[in-house]
Amino acid sequence: LTHTKHIPTHTHTHTHALTHSRTHTLEFTPRPITAGSLPAHTRMPIDASSLQQEVNDSSEADEEEVTDSNEDESDSSPSPAPSTNGDSSSNAEDDSEGDKLPDPTPDPVLQVILNSEGQSAFIVNLRTEYNEDLLLKFYRDLMIPNFPIESELEPLENFLVSLKRPSQDSDLDFDVLLLLDAPMRSPVSVTDEEGPVYVTSTSELPTILGGCVFEYYPRVNVGLISYIAIHEAARGKGFSTQLFQQSAHRLDQNARDRGNLAGCDAIFLETHSAANSSIKDSMKPVHRQRVLHKLGCRLLDLEYYGAPLSPSSGSQDFLVLTILSAAPHNGRILRDANVPYVPSAVVHHFLREQWRIAYEVGQTTVEEEDLTGDELDEALREHYPTYAKMMFQVEAREKIAILSGLPWIGARSFTMVDLSADFSMEYLVQFYKDFFLSGLEPDPEPLENWIRYLSPDAKQAVHSSKFHILLAVDIHHSGPDSIIGGVVARYFTISNCGLITYFHVRPSHHGKGVSKLLISDMVRTFDRDAKLRGHLAGCSAVFLETDVFSSPTDPIQEKQHTTSLHSFLYGRGFRQVDFDFFTTPYSKDDYAKPVILCAMITPRIPNLATVKDRVLKAIASDTKSRSKRSSSNQKGDASREQRIRDQYLPNDGDDDHVSTPTIVDPKIHSHVLPSSLMRKFITVDWKNAVEWGNVAAPAKDDRHFRYMLRQVQSQPYIPILSQRPPWMRRGRRRSRTPASKL
């Protein structure tokens, strides 16, 4: 028996890397074990804390034994050197019949798998096929080198105790699944005065290609993969995928054995956040996350804190929590408007159970004994503010979104709240007070309008639009919550378009992903509204109103704010529509205001190159139908060809005419919008204002409304500018209409 170089004294279960960029070599020389030299305390179960002392005490006796054995051999040739990498090799044998071990026999019950290259590996589950030699070899050769951080590695004592615990009587099923390069040989039974002892020489152990440690929580029917590591020589050959899939399968089987015939409700994994690059580890978090991502793990939208390792340590704030979403577990992932999520109840039950077990084994600072249920939960919240904050976030939501992107920064401290679904007058008033009465908006829409739009009566009535206010709320377990940012928007059913009218984020949270998440969540909300109203293909177009970049005489701070906002929108895929747009009045005493209209560029927005192709096809089709005409009609043909071209790409007209079209120029324009779409969008926008009493009927009496309709009626396409910010009104680039005509 051999001993590892170092055994930590802490207790921790934690998900780690699947592959590692470096390994650590331990000096190890196996020795033959005989019945006479086997100490009494090496019988299973074995006390791991005494392993080092065992090796030290028996080293001299071992040397004498091997020397005597070699002298008694009839063959004078030297014995082959023992293997140091775990492969099978011959060891020095004793000529004495009484001390000689019988030849081990292969184990006939082993599952064989093939990797992507057709190489075979043999699976051993140490919980059902316990072998202490394999466990020690796995801990020494893979666990210690691949998890060098002391707070990451669970002590060997925990492995020994957990694997021998009867699973049916415990609150935790602990498994260690190993991949071997050769079949495991059955242990040899040696009898002494205290009974049979099962021994397998370490030199006869096969190489461990990889191992996975996972836990099943039967009280909540949830699995957790704690460790997974692959031998350096076996990396990149598909063994990690096989090991991961087999571990997930065993977790589901554990659930079925406990009566949950459908398997685990969820399988979670912990790993380092990509934001914690200062932590020294054997593998960078971003590299580790890529491997986990390929295996089907996705990040949970949750500020996660792992249970403490000991009473003297706090909660683990450098971790993120992921969930396995690959087949067959993808069928257990729910979706809302094509956004995957897991019910908050599943995460809530898992977190409470994880922290309860930490309390039971004495890893928390809660000194009261025999606490259970809500009493324990309340005590944990008092002692650990991070636990209280995490649980408040989970309890405040019915769904925990699953994020698909990389890297996994995690630790999001805010929660998304849609006031159209979960109305809160407190949040609404705070949002309006912090962002609209502080000078950020010079002429905002009245708060009374928003209250009317979100009232229960308005939800029951039939309107041409759906009003949304999406907020990013920092929920505190003590004290009032704070609004980080928000988006105000409408979805118009008839035109199947979404319009974002206001968008604000606190400067303290710029660059932290709040702005991107607000925009992306609102776009998904538009798609959901579209599908619920019969537009199964989703929302046709997403528009956004933003401030006008005014004259150079404007205050420098205002110009910088506008330029920064335009640059952010440009990076999120928004482009300025080459169109003079006006907002609807907020009341009958109000007036329309000029703003910049932007459109989000998606695959649904026609590209200018596509429009050109349509022009060429139309000309070719018309030319073919007239190919038999005489040469005397060539002039008429040319005129007809020009009319077809003008239908798609109109040229300049009279600058003094109100309906002068915009030239479509590939140098400054990238995409186009059909005029029919813009006409419906503008018409429905003003129709909605009439419905709410903000505009006197009919809308056509308003000169701004008439001017916008004249723009779309003068050309079949409205071009979209490709130029970078700052964005200015079309009239500042080129005067289109005399003021007297407005």
For each residue, the residues with C-beta under 8 A, 3 or more apart:
1: 33 42 46 51 54 55 133 136 202
2: 28 30 51 55 136 137 140 202
3: 51 52 54 55 136 140
4: 7 26 51 136 139 140 144 156
5: 26 140 144
6: 144
7: 4 48 49 155 156 157
8: 150 153 154 155
9: 155
10: 150 151 155 309 310 313
11: 154 155 158 309 310 361 363
12: 151 152 153 154 309
13: 154 213 215 224 226
14: 152 154 226 227 270 306 316 319
15: 224 225 226 227 228 268 269 270 271 322
16: 146 147 152 226 227 228 229 271 288
17: 20 146 228 229 271 281 282 283 288 291
18: 228 229 230 240 244 288 291 292 295
19: 229 230 235 240 283 288 291
20: 17 23 145 146 229 230 232 282 283
21: 282 283 284 287
22: 145 282
23: 20 145 146 232
24: 144 145 148
25: 145
26: 4 5 140 141 144 145
27:
28: 2 84 140
29: 82 84
30: 2 82 83 84 91 201 202 203
31: 62 66 82 91 202
32: 66 69 91 92 93 94 101 201 203
33: 1 37 38 101 199 201
34: 37 38 65 94 99 100 101
35: 38 98 99 101 190 191 192 197
36: 98 99
37: 33 34 58 61 62 65
38: 33 34 35 42 190 192 197 199
39: 42 54 58
40: 43 192 194
41: 46 47 50 54
42: 1 38 39 46 54 197
43: 40 46 194 197
44: 130 132 197 198
45: 160 164
46: 1 41 42 43 51 132 160
47: 41 50 51
48: 7 51 155 156 157 160
49: 7 157
50: 41 47 53 54
51: 1 2 3 4 46 47 48 54 55 136
52: 3 55 56
53: 50 56 57
54: 1 3 39 41 42 50 51 57 58
55: 1 2 3 51 52 58 59
56: 52 53 59
57: 53 54
58: 37 39 54 55 61 62
59: 55 56 62 63
60: 63 64
61: 37 58 64 65
62: 31 37 58 59 65 66
63: 59 60 66 67
64: 60 61 67 68
65: 34 37 61 62 68 69 94
66: 31 32 62 63 69 70 92
67: 63 64 70 71
68: 64 65 71 72 94
69: 32 65 66 72 73 92 93 94 95 96
70: 66 67 73 79 92
71: 67 68
72: 68 69 94 95 96
73: 69 70 76 79 93 95
74: 95
75:
76: 73
77:
78:
79: 70 73 90 91 92 93
80: 89 90 91
81: 89
82: 29 30 31 89 91 203
83: 30 86 87 88 89 203
84: 28 29 30
85: 207
86: 83 137 141 205 206 207 208
87: 83 181 206 207
88: 83 182 203 204 205 206
89: 80 81 82 83 203
90: 79 80 93 203
91: 30 31 32 79 80 82 201 203
92: 32 66 69 70 79
93: 32 69 73 79 90 100
94: 32 34 65 68 69 72 99 100
95: 69 72 73 74 100
96: 69 72 99 100
97: 100
98: 35 36
99: 34 35 36 94 96
100: 34 93 94 95 96 97
101: 32 33 34 35 104 188 190 199 201
102: 188
103:
104: 101 185 186 187 188 200 204
105: 185 186
106: 183 185 186
107: 110 129 183 184 185 186
108:
109:
110: 107 122 123 124 183 184
111: 122 123
112: 120 121 122 123
113: 120 121 123 179 242 246
114: 118 119 120 121
115: 118 119 121 237 238 239 241 242
116: 237 238 241
117: 237 238
118: 114 115
119: 114 115 237
120: 112 113 114
121: 112 113 114 115 179 180 181 209 239 242
122: 110 111 112 179 180 181 182 183 184 206
123: 110 111 112 113 177 178 179 180 246
124: 110 129 131 134 177 178 180 184
125: 128 129 175 176 177 178 250
126: 129 130 131 134 135 163 175 176 177 178
127: 130 163 167 173 174 175 176
128: 125
129: 107 124 125 126 184
130: 44 126 127 135 163 164
131: 124 126 134 135 184 187 200
132: 44 46 135 136 160
133: 1 136 137 187 200 202 205
134: 124 126 131 137 138 178 184 205 208
135: 126 130 131 132 138 139 159 160 163 176
136: 1 2 3 4 51 132 133 139 140 156
137: 2 86 133 134 140 141 202 205 208
138: 134 135 141 142 143 176 178 208 211
139: 4 135 136 142 143 144 156 159
140: 2 3 4 5 26 28 136 137 143 144
141: 26 86 137 138 144 145 208 231
142: 138 139 145 146 208 210 211 229 231
143: 138 139 140 146 147 153 211 227 229
144: 4 5 6 24 26 139 140 141 147 148 153
145: 20 22 23 24 25 26 141 142 148 282
146: 16 17 20 23 142 143 229 282
147: 16 143 144 152 153 227 229 282
148: 24 144 145 152 153 280 281 282
149: 152 153 279 280 281
150: 8 10 153
151: 10 12 309 313 316
152: 12 14 16 147 148 149 281
153: 8 12 143 144 147 148 149 150
154: 8 11 12 13 14 158 159 213 226 227
155: 7 8 9 10 11 48 158 159
156: 4 7 48 136 139 159 160
157: 7 48 49 160 161
158: 11 154 155 161 162
159: 135 139 154 155 156 162 163 174 176 213
160: 45 46 48 132 135 156 157 163 164
161: 157 158 164 165
162: 158 159 165 172 174
163: 126 127 130 135 159 160 174 176
164: 45 130 160 161
165: 161 162 169 170 174
166: 169 170
167: 127 170 173 254 257
168:
169: 165 166
170: 165 166 167 173
171: 217 218 219 353 357 360
172: 162 215 216 217 218 357
173: 127 167 170 215 216 218 254
174: 127 159 162 163 165 213 215
175: 125 126 127 213 214 215 216 247 250 251 254
176: 125 126 127 135 138 159 163 211 212 213
177: 123 124 125 126 211 212 213 214 243 246 247 250
178: 123 124 125 126 134 138 208 210 211
179: 113 121 122 123 208 209 210 211 234 239 242 243
180: 121 122 123 124 183 184 206 207 208 209
181: 87 121 122 206 207 209
182: 88 122 206 207
183: 106 107 110 122 180 206
184: 107 110 122 124 129 131 134 180 205 206
185: 104 105 106 107 200 204
186: 104 105 106 107
187: 104 131 133 198 199 200
188: 101 102 104 198 199 200
189: 196 197 198
190: 35 38 101 196 197 198 199
191: 35 195 196 197
192: 35 38 40 195 197
193:
194: 40 43
195: 191 192
196: 189 190 191
197: 35 38 42 43 44 189 190 191 192
198: 44 187 188 189 190
199: 33 38 101 187 188 190
200: 104 131 133 185 187 188 204 205
201: 30 32 33 91 101 204 205
202: 1 2 30 31 133 137 205
203: 30 32 82 83 88 89 90 91
204: 88 104 185 200 201
205: 86 88 133 134 137 184 200 201 202 208
206: 86 87 88 122 180 181 182 183 184
207: 85 86 87 180 181 182 231
208: 86 134 137 138 141 142 178 179 180 205 211 231
209: 121 179 180 181 230 231 233 234 239
210: 142 178 179 228 229 230 231 234 239 240 243
211: 138 142 143 176 177 178 179 208 227 228 229 243
212: 176 177 225 227 228 243 244 246 247
213: 13 154 159 174 175 176 177 225 226 227 228
214: 175 177 223 224 225 226 247 250 251
215: 13 172 173 174 175 223 224 226
216: 172 173 175 222 223 224 251 254 255 258 264
217: 171 172 220 221 222 223 224 350 353 354
218: 171 172 173 221 254 255 258
219: 171 353
220: 217 265 346 349 350 353
221: 217 218 255 258 260 264 265
222: 216 217 264 265 266 267 268 346 349 350 353
223: 214 215 216 217 248 251 252 254 255 264 266 267 268
224: 13 15 214 215 216 217 267 268 269 270 350 354
225: 15 212 213 214 228 244 247 248 251 267 268 269 324
226: 13 14 15 16 154 213 214 215 270
227: 14 15 16 143 147 154 211 212 213
228: 15 16 17 18 210 211 212 213 225 240 243 244 247
229: 16 17 18 19 20 142 143 146 147 210 211
230: 18 19 20 209 210 234 235 239 240 243
231: 141 142 207 208 209 210 234 235
232: 20 23 235
233: 209
234: 179 209 210 230 231 237 239
235: 19 230 231 232 239 240
236:
237: 115 116 117 119 234
238: 115 116 117 241 242
239: 115 121 179 209 210 230 234 235 242 243
240: 18 19 210 228 230 235 243 244 291 295
241: 115 116 238 244 245 295
242: 113 115 121 179 238 239 245 246
243: 177 179 210 211 212 228 230 239 240 246 247
244: 18 212 225 228 240 241 247 248 295
245: 241 242 248 249
246: 113 123 177 212 242 243 249 250
247: 175 177 212 214 225 228 243 244 250 251
248: 223 225 244 245 251 252 267 324 329
249: 245 246 252 253
250: 125 175 177 214 246 247 253 254
251: 175 214 216 223 225 247 248 254 255 263 264 267
252: 223 248 249 255 256 263 264
253: 249 250 256 257
254: 167 173 175 216 218 223 250 251 257 258 264
255: 216 218 221 223 251 252 258 260 262 263 264
256: 252 253 259 260 261 263
257: 167 253 254
258: 216 218 221 254 255
259: 256
260: 221 255 256 263 264 265
261: 256
262: 255
263: 251 252 255 256 260
264: 216 221 222 223 251 252 254 255 260 267 329
265: 220 221 222 260 332 346
266: 222 223 323 324 329 332 342 346 347 350
267: 222 223 224 225 248 251 264 323 324 329
268: 15 222 223 224 225 300 321 322 323 324 350
269: 15 224 225 292 297 321 322 323 324
270: 14 15 224 226 304 306 319 320 321 322
271: 15 16 17 285 288 289 292 319 320 322 408
272: 276 279 281 285 288 318 319 320
273: 276 285 318 319 320 408 409 410 411
274: 277 285 286 289 407 408 409 410
275: 409 410 411
276: 272 273 279 285 318
277: 274 284 285
278:
279: 149 272 276 285 318
280: 148 149
281: 17 148 149 152 272 284 285
282: 17 20 21 22 145 146 147 148
283: 17 19 20 21 287 288
284: 21 277 281 287 288
285: 271 272 273 274 276 277 279 281 288 289 407 408
286: 274 289 290 406 407
287: 21 283 284 290 291
288: 16 17 18 19 271 272 283 284 285 291 292
289: 271 274 285 286 292 293 406 407 408
290: 286 287 293 294 406
291: 17 18 19 240 287 288 294 295
292: 18 269 271 288 289 295 297 322
293: 289 290 296 297 298 406
294: 290 291
295: 18 240 241 244 291 292 324 326
296: 293 324 325 326 327 329 330
297: 269 292 293 322 323 324 325 326
298: 293 322 323 325 340 402 403 404
299: 320 321 322 402 403 405 408 410
300: 268 304 320 321 322 323 342 347 400 401 402 403
301: 400 401 402 403 412
302: 321 347 390 393 394 400 410 412
303: 389 390 393 410 411 412 413
304: 270 300 319 320 321 390 410 411
305: 315 316 317 319 384 386 387 389 390
306: 14 270 315 316 319 354
307: 315 316 354 355 357 358 363 364
308: 311 313 314 315 316 358 363 364 365 384
309: 10 11 12 151 313 316 363
310: 10 11 313 363
311: 308 362 363 364 365
312:
313: 10 151 308 309 310
314: 308 317 384 386
315: 305 306 307 308 384 386 387
316: 14 151 305 306 307 308 309 319
317: 305 314 386 411
318: 272 273 276 279
319: 14 270 271 272 273 304 305 306 316 410
320: 270 271 272 273 299 300 304 408 409 410 411
321: 268 269 270 299 300 302 304 347 410
322: 15 268 269 270 271 292 297 298 299 300 408
323: 266 267 268 269 297 298 300 333 342 402
324: 225 248 266 267 268 269 295 296 297 329
325: 296 297 298 329 330 333 340 402
326: 295 296 297 329 330
327: 296 330 331
328: 331
329: 248 264 266 267 296 324 325 326 332 333
330: 296 325 326 327 333
331: 327 328
332: 265 266 329
333: 323 325 329 330 340 341 342 402
334: 340 341 342 343 399
335: 338 339 340 341
336: 339 341 399 528
337: 524 525 527 528 531
338: 335 524 527 528
339: 335 336 401 524
340: 298 325 333 334 335 401 402 404
341: 333 334 335 336 399 400 401 402
342: 266 300 323 333 334 346 347 399 400 402
343: 334 346 347 398 399 400
344: 347 348 394 395 397 398 399 400
345: 348 349
346: 220 222 265 266 342 343 349 350
347: 266 300 302 321 342 343 344 350 351 394 400
348: 344 345 351 352 391 394 395
349: 220 222 345 346 352 353
350: 217 220 222 224 266 268 346 347 353 354
351: 347 348 354 355 390 391 394
352: 348 349 355 356 377 391
353: 171 217 219 220 222 349 350 356 357
354: 217 224 306 307 350 351 357 358
355: 307 351 352 358 359 364 380 387
356: 352 353 359 360 372 376
357: 171 172 307 353 354 360 361
358: 307 308 354 355 361 363 364
359: 355 356 362 363 364 366 371 376 380
360: 171 356 357
361: 11 357 358
362: 311 359
363: 11 307 308 309 310 311 358 359
364: 307 308 311 355 358 359 380 383 384
365: 308 311 383 384
366: 359 371 376 379 380 383
367:
368: 371 379
369:
370:
371: 359 366 368 375 376 379
372: 356 375 376
373: 376 377
374: 377 378
375: 371 372 378 379
376: 356 359 366 371 372 373 379 380
377: 352 373 374 380 381 391
378: 374 375 381 382
379: 366 368 371 375 376 382 383
380: 355 359 364 366 376 377 383 384 387 388
381: 377 378 384 385 387 388 391 477
382: 378 379 388
383: 364 365 366 379 380 387
384: 305 308 314 315 364 365 380 381 387 388
385: 381 388 389 477 478
386: 305 314 315 317 389 390
387: 305 315 355 380 381 383 384 390 391
388: 380 381 382 384 385 391 392 477
389: 303 305 385 386 392 393 475 476 477
390: 302 303 304 305 351 386 387 393 394
391: 348 351 352 377 381 387 388 394 395
392: 388 389 395 396 475 476 477
393: 302 303 389 390 396 397 415 475
394: 302 344 347 348 351 390 391 397 400
395: 344 348 391 392
396: 392 393 415 475
397: 344 393 394 400 415
398: 343 344
399: 334 336 341 342 343 344
400: 300 301 302 341 342 343 344 347 394 397
401: 300 301 339 340 341 416
402: 298 299 300 301 323 325 333 340 341 342
403: 298 299 300 301 408
404: 298 340
405: 299
406: 286 289 290 293
407: 274 285 286 289
408: 271 273 274 285 289 299 320 322 403
409: 273 274 275 320 412 513
410: 273 274 275 299 302 303 304 319 320 321
411: 273 275 303 304 317 320
412: 301 302 303 409 513
413: 303 474
414: 472 473 474 475 484 514
415: 393 396 397 472 473 474 475
416: 401 470 471 472 473 517 518 521
417: 422 424 427 470 471 472 473
418: 421 422 468 469 470 471 525
419: 422 423 424 427 428 454 468 469 470 471
420: 423 454 459 466 467 468 469
421: 418
422: 417 418 419
423: 419 420 428 454
424: 417 419 427 428
425: 428 429 451
426: 429 430
427: 417 419 424 430 431 471 473 481 483
428: 419 423 424 425 431 432 447 450 451 454 469
429: 425 426 432 433 447
430: 426 427 433 434 482 483
431: 427 428 434 435 436 469 471 483 486
432: 428 429 435 436 437 444 447 450
433: 429 430 436 437 438
434: 430 431 437 438 483
435: 431 432 438 440 441 483 486 502 504
436: 431 432 433 440 441 444 447 502
437: 432 433 434 444
438: 433 434 435
439: 442
440: 435 436 504
441: 435 436 444 502
442: 439
443: 593
444: 432 436 437 441 502
445: 449 450 501 502 586
446: 449 450 586 587
447: 428 429 432 436 450 451
448: 451 452
449: 445 446 452 453 586 692 694
450: 428 432 445 446 447 453 454 467 469 488
451: 425 428 447 448 454 455
452: 448 449 455 458 692
453: 449 450 458 467 692
454: 419 420 423 428 450 451 458 459 467 469
455: 451 452 458 459
456: 459 460
457: 460 461
458: 452 453 454 455 461 463 467
459: 420 454 455 456
460: 456 457
461: 457 458
462:
463: 458 466 688 691 692
464: 492 493 494 684 687 688 691
465: 490 491 492 493 684 688
466: 420 463 490 491 493 529
467: 420 450 453 454 458 489 490
468: 418 419 420 487 488 489 490 491 522 525
469: 418 419 420 428 431 450 454 486 487 488 489
470: 416 417 418 419 486 487 489 518 521 522 525
471: 416 417 418 419 427 431 483 485 486
472: 414 415 416 417 483 484 485 486 505 509 514 517 518
473: 414 415 416 417 427 481 482 483 484
474: 413 414 415 481 482 483 484
475: 389 392 393 396 414 415 481
476: 389 392 479 480 481 482
477: 381 385 388 389 392
478: 385
479: 476
480: 476
481: 427 473 474 475 476
482: 430 473 474 476
483: 427 430 431 434 435 471 472 473 474 486
484: 414 472 473 474 505 506 509 514
485: 471 472 504 505 506 509 514 515 518
486: 431 435 469 470 471 472 483 502 503 504 518
487: 468 469 470 500 502 503 518 519 521 522
488: 450 468 469 500 501 502 503
489: 467 468 469 470 498 499 500 501 522 525 526
490: 465 466 467 468 498 499 501 688
491: 465 466 468 497 498 499 525 526 529 530 539
492: 464 465 495 496 497 498 499 681 684 685 688
493: 464 465 466 496 529 533 684
494: 464 680 684
495: 492 540 677 680 681 683 684
496: 492 493 530 535 539 540 541
497: 491 492 539 540 541 542 543 677 680 681 684
498: 489 490 491 492 522 523 526 529 539 541 542 543
499: 489 490 491 492 542 543 544 545 681 685
500: 487 488 489 503 519 522 542 543 544 545
501: 445 488 489 490 545 583
502: 435 436 441 444 445 486 487 488
503: 486 487 488 500 515 518 519 544 546 565
504: 435 440 485 486
505: 472 484 485 509 510 514 515 518
506: 484 485 509 510
507: 510
508:
509: 472 484 485 505 506 512 514
510: 505 506 507 514 515
511:
512: 509
513: 409 412 516 517
514: 414 472 484 485 505 509 510 517 518
515: 485 503 505 510 518 519 568 572
516: 513 519 520 572
517: 416 472 513 514 520 521
518: 416 470 472 485 486 487 503 505 514 515 521 522
519: 487 500 503 515 516 522 523 572
520: 516 517 523 524
521: 416 470 487 517 518 524 525
522: 468 470 487 489 498 500 518 519 525 526
523: 498 519 520 526 527 539 542 600
524: 337 338 339 520 521 527 528
525: 337 418 468 470 489 491 521 522 528 529
526: 489 491 498 522 523 529 530 538 539 542
527: 337 338 523 524 530 531 538 539
528: 336 337 338 524 525 531 532
529: 466 491 493 498 525 526 532 533 539
530: 491 496 526 527 533 535 536 537 538 539 540
531: 337 527 528 534 535 536 538
532: 528 529
533: 493 529 530
534: 531
535: 496 530 531 538 539 540
536: 530 531
537: 530
538: 526 527 530 531 535
539: 491 496 497 498 523 526 527 529 530 535 542
540: 495 496 497 530 535 604 677
541: 496 497 498 599 600 602 604 605 673 677 681
542: 497 498 499 500 523 526 539 599 600 602
543: 497 498 499 500 577 597 598 599 600 681
544: 499 500 503 569 574 597 598 599 600
545: 499 500 501 581 583 595 596 597 598
546: 503 562 565 566 569 595 596 598 727
547: 562 565 595 596
548: 562 594 595 596 728 729
549: 559 562 563 566 596 725 726 727 728
550: 554 558 559 562
551: 554
552: 559
553:
554: 550 551 558 559
555: 558 559
556: 559 560
557: 560 561
558: 550 554 555 561 562
559: 549 550 552 554 555 556 562 563 726
560: 556 557 563 564
561: 557 558 564 565
562: 546 547 548 549 550 558 559 565 566 726
563: 549 559 560 566 567 725 726
564: 560 561 567 568
565: 503 546 547 561 562 568 569
566: 546 549 562 563 569 570 596 725 726 727
567: 563 564 570 571 724 725
568: 515 564 565 571 572
569: 544 546 565 566 572 574 598 725
570: 566 567 574 575 724 725
571: 567 568
572: 515 516 519 568 569 600
573: 600 601 602
574: 544 569 570 598 599 600 601
575: 570 598 599 601 670 671 720 721 722
576: 596 597 598 720 721 723 727
577: 543 581 597 598 599 673 718 719 720 721
578: 662 669 718 719 720 721 730
579: 597 662 678 708 711 718 730
580: 594 707 708 711 729 730 731 736
581: 545 577 594 595 596 597 708
582: 592 593 594 595 704 705 707 708
583: 501 545 592 593 595
584: 592 685 686 688 689 694 695
585: 588 590 591 592 689 694 695 702
586: 445 446 449 590 694
587: 446 590 693 694
588: 585 693 694 695 696
589:
590: 585 586 587 694
591: 585 704
592: 582 583 584 585 702 704 705
593: 443 582 583
594: 548 580 581 582 729
595: 545 546 547 548 581 582 583
596: 545 546 547 548 549 566 576 581 727 728 729
597: 543 544 545 576 577 579 581
598: 543 544 545 546 569 574 575 576 577 727
599: 541 542 543 544 574 575 577 605 671 673 720
600: 523 541 542 543 544 572 573 574 605
601: 573 574 575 605 670 671 720
602: 541 542 573 605
603:
604: 540 541
605: 541 599 600 601 602 671 673 720
606: 610 611 671 672 673 674 717
607: 610 611 670 671
608: 611 612 664 666 669 670 671 672 719
609: 612 613
610: 606 607 613 614
611: 606 607 608 614 615 648 649 664 672 717
612: 608 609 615 616 649
613: 609 610 616 617
614: 610 611 617 618 648
615: 611 612 618 619 644 645 648 649
616: 612 613 619 620
617: 613 614 620 621
618: 614 615 621 622 644 647 648
619: 615 616 622 623 641 644 645
620: 616 617 623 624
621: 617 618 624 625
622: 618 619 625 626 640 641 644
623: 619 620 626 627 637 641
624: 620 621 627
625: 621 622
626: 622 623 629 633 637 640
627: 623 624
628:
629: 626 633 637
630: 633
631: 634
632:
633: 626 629 630 636 637
634: 631 637 638
635: 638 639
636: 633 639 640
637: 623 626 629 633 634 640 641
638: 634 635 641 642
639: 635 636 642 643
640: 622 626 636 637 643 644
641: 619 622 623 637 638 644 645
642: 638 639 645 646
643: 639 640 646 647
644: 615 618 619 622 640 641 647 648
645: 615 619 641 642 648 649
646: 642 643 649 650 651
647: 618 643 644 650 716
648: 611 614 615 618 644 645 716 717
649: 611 612 615 645 646 664
650: 646 647 653 661 663 664 714 715 716
651: 646 661 663
652: 655 660 661 663
653: 650 657 659 660 661 714
654: 657 660
655: 652 660 735 736
656: 738
657: 653 654 660
658: 707 710 737 741
659: 653 710 711 713 714
660: 652 653 654 655 657 714 736 737
661: 650 651 652 653 714 715
662: 578 579 715 718 719 730
663: 650 651 652
664: 608 611 649 650 669 672 717 719
665: 668 669 719
666: 608 669
667:
668: 665 721 722 723
669: 578 608 664 665 666 672 719 720 721 722
670: 575 601 607 608 720 721 722
671: 575 599 601 605 606 607 608 719 720 722
672: 606 608 611 664 669 717 718 719 720
673: 541 577 599 605 606 677 678 717 718 720
674: 606 677 678 716 717 718
675: 678 679 712 713 715 716 717 718
676: 679 680
677: 495 497 540 541 673 674 680 681
678: 579 673 674 675 681 682 712 718
679: 675 676 682 683 709 712 713
680: 494 495 497 676 677 683 684
681: 492 495 497 499 541 543 677 678 684 685
682: 678 679 685 686 705 708 709 712
683: 495 679 680 686 687 699 709
684: 464 465 492 493 494 495 497 680 681 687 688
685: 492 499 584 681 682 688 689
686: 584 682 683 689 690 695 699 702 705
687: 464 683 684 690 691 699
688: 463 464 465 490 492 584 684 685 691 692
689: 584 585 685 686 692 694 695 699
690: 686 687 693 694 695 696 697 698 699
691: 463 464 687 688
692: 449 452 453 463 688 689
693: 587 588 690
694: 449 584 585 586 587 588 590 689 690
695: 584 585 588 686 689 690 699 702
696: 588 690 701
697: 690
698: 690 701
699: 683 686 687 689 690 695 702 705
700: 705 706 709
701: 696 698
702: 585 592 686 695 699 705 706
703: 706 707 742
704: 582 591 592 707 708
705: 582 592 682 686 699 700 702 708 709
706: 700 702 703 709 710
707: 580 582 658 703 704 710 711 737 742
708: 579 580 581 582 682 704 705 711 712
709: 679 682 683 700 705 706 712 713
710: 658 659 706 707 713 714
711: 579 580 659 707 708 714 715 718
712: 675 678 679 682 708 709 715 718
713: 659 675 679 709 710
714: 650 653 659 660 661 710 711
715: 650 661 662 675 711 712 718
716: 647 648 650 674 675
717: 606 611 648 664 672 673 674 675
718: 577 578 579 662 672 673 674 675 678 711 712 715
719: 577 578 608 662 664 665 669 671 672
720: 575 576 577 578 599 601 605 669 670 671 672 673
721: 575 576 577 578 668 669 670 727
722: 575 668 669 670 671
723: 576 668
724: 567 570
725: 549 563 566 567 569 570
726: 549 559 562 563 566
727: 546 549 566 576 596 598 721
728: 548 549 596 732 733
729: 548 580 594 596 732 733
730: 578 579 580 662 733 734 736
731: 580 734 735 736 737
732: 728 729
733: 728 729 730
734: 730 731
735: 655 731 738
736: 580 655 660 730 731
737: 658 660 707 731 741 742
738: 656 735 741 742
739: 742
740:
741: 658 737 738
742: 703 707 737 738 739
